[in-house]
Amino acid sequence: MTEKNKEERIALANKALAISLSGAEPPSPEVLELVNQYIEGNVELEQIQQLVIQKYTHPEGATQNEWSICW
């Protein structure tokens, strides 16, 4: 897989957020911050996916330490 430039990451993030908003609650501030981190090239989609899955499948285990990438 090739590395995406910032414009491609913005377009992908916008599509993902639009899909997310079409049938669910708005993303949490933490998730939105992860999206911003992705746009800036600081994290990969796989990392975001793992964190979000962990947050919603094991909310008691989603500590700030695990979300430290957001801050």
N, C-alpha and C positions, 0 to 999 in steps of 0.2 A: 504494500500500500504506500502511495506517495504522500509526502507531507503536504498538508493543505496550507494555502496562504491565508492571511487574515480575512480577506473578502470572502473566500470560500467557507471559512469557519463561521463568519457572520451569517451567511446565507443558510448554512446547515442548521445553525442554532435557531434562526428565525422559523424555519420549517418545523423543527422539532417542537418549539414552543407553541406554534399554531396548532399542531396536531394535539399536543397535550391539553391545550385550552378548550379544544372542541368537545371533549367528553369527560372532563374531570375538574377538580378544584384547581385554582391557580397554583403554580409551583411555589414552594416555600422560599423565603429569602435566602436560605442556604443553597438551595438548588439554583436559584438565579445567580448567586455568586459563583457557583461552580461553572455555570454557562459563561459568565464573564471571564473566568480563569481559562476556560477552553478557548474563547475568542482570542485572548491574549497569547495563547500558545503555551500556557504554563502547565496544563494537564491534558491528558489524552482522553478520548471518549470512553475507553475501557475503564479508566480510573473513576470517572464520573459514574458510569453504570454500576460499578461495584459499590461505591459509596451510597448511591440512591437506593439500590436494592437492600443494602444493609440497613439503611435508615428506616425503610418501610416494612421490612420483614422482621427486624429485631430492634424496635425503637428504644428499648431499654439498653441496648448495647451501642447505640449511636451516640458516643460521647463527643465532647468538643475535640478531644484528641484525634478522633477519627476524622473529624471535619476540619482539622487544623489547616487543611489546604485552602479553606475559604477565608481564613483570616491572616 
